[in-house]
């Protein structure tokens, strides 16, 4: 299931989203074994796709945009990003309560990809 909240797209676990533009944009991008604890931006530079690591503040801003009432403890959790070259792997981590779980996030306005603790709806 895909959920959009205030411009932030949340991809739920255990589903592949090959037809979604965010996933298709990652075609041909090799993320290899690199870890991005706070996510990454995918930008075009001279016709090439370039991955730029995100910061804790980048992830925090997207989570607050999607969930303005999110628990501060959820903002502090860094979900592990288990990425493959097509970004169809899952996120995992120890969210602060059973009311939260690690999910993939995408911000189309900045082409930002990350994992974060989100409230279960």
N, C-alpha and C positions, 0 to 999 in steps of 0.2 A: 504494500500500500504506500502511496505517496501522499504526503500531507503538506500543504503550503500554509505558512503562517507569516503574515506581514512581509512577504517577499522572500522568505527563507523556505527552501524545500527540505523536507525531512523524508529520507528513504528508510523504510523499515527493513529490518534484518530478514535474511533468508529468502529474499527475492532478488532477481536480476532485473535490471532496468535497461537492457540494451537499446531500447527504442527511445529512451529519454535523451534530449539534446545534451544534457550535462555529461552523461556517460559516453555518448557518441563523440563529444569533443575530446575525450581522452584517448581516442583511437590513435595509435602510433606514438603515444607518449610512454616511454619506459620509466616506470617509477622504481623498478628493481627492488633492492632490499633497503632502500633509504626510508627512514622513519620521519614522519612529520607530526610530532606530538601536538602541534597546534594547527594542523591543517596546512593548506598551500593554495596559492593562486596559480591559475593557468593563464598565461598571457601570450600574445603573439608578438614576436620580435623578428623583424625582417623576414616574415613569412614562415618562421619556425615557431613551434609551440615551446614555451619555456615555463618551467615550474619554479615558483618562488616560494620559499617557506613562509608560513604565516607565524604570527606571534600569539601569545596568550591573550593579548588585548583584542586581536582580530577575532578569535573564537568567542571571547566574552561578549563582544559587541553583537555578533550574529545571534548568540543565544538569547541575549536581552531583547533583541529586536523581535525574535520569534515568540519569546516567553517573558514578557515584562515582569511577571510575578515569580520567576524562577527562584528557587532557594539559593542563597549565596553558596552553600556547600556544593551544590550541583555545578556552579560556575567554576569551582576550584578543581573539580575532578578532570584529569586528563585521560580520556578514553584512549585505549590503544587502537591505532589505525592499522588494520591488517589489509593492506592494499595489494591488489594485483594490477596488472597493466590496464585492466578495464574498470577498475574501481568498483568491482562487484563483490568485494569481500565484506566482512562484517566488522563492526567496532565492538570492543569489549572493555569492560572496566568495572570498578566497584562504585556505582552511583550511591548517593547518600541514603536512599531509602528504596523500598520496593515500588514506590510510586514513580520512579525514574528508571530509564535504561539508556544505554549508549546506542546512538543511532548516527547514521551518516547525514550530514548537512550540506546544503549547497546554496550559495547566494549568487543568483544569475547576474545581478548588477555589477559584481566585481569578479565573477568567475572564481569564487572561493569555495574550496572543498575542505571538510573537516569532519571530525566525530565529536560528539558531546553528549552529556547527560541531559535528556529531555524528559519532560513529564509524560507519563503514559496517558493517552486520551481515551 
